Amino acid sequence: MNAESKGLQINIMGREFRVACPEEEQKGLLEAVEYLNRKMQEIRSSGKVVGIERIAIMAALNIAHEFLSTKVGGGFDIADIKRKISSMENVLDQAMSDQDELF
């Protein structure tokens, strides 16, 4: 822990953890803990996954999938936007290389 970080006691599925976290990020961390606990409880309640480690892995996979398929604002697909930007960069690179040959 550095001088700017404080130890924060968190509880995930009944297990206590102490994590280093800057004071200005503690609220966000606590929200993340609450979200993770909720996801893990949902998986445990389904009865399809047994064992805390398997529940944690399934929760991590679900959260990662949600993150990767997040839509921004008016429903823009981040992955689609990244693909379009990459395509535009390729077109620009090609156009610039053609320009270099002119001079």
Secondary structure, DSSP 4 states (H G I P E B T S, - for coil): --TTEEEEEEEETTEEEEEEEEGGGHHHHHHHHHHHHHHHHHHHHHTS--SHHHHHHHHHHHHHHHHHT-EETTTEEHHHHHHHHHHHHHHHHHHHHHHHHH-
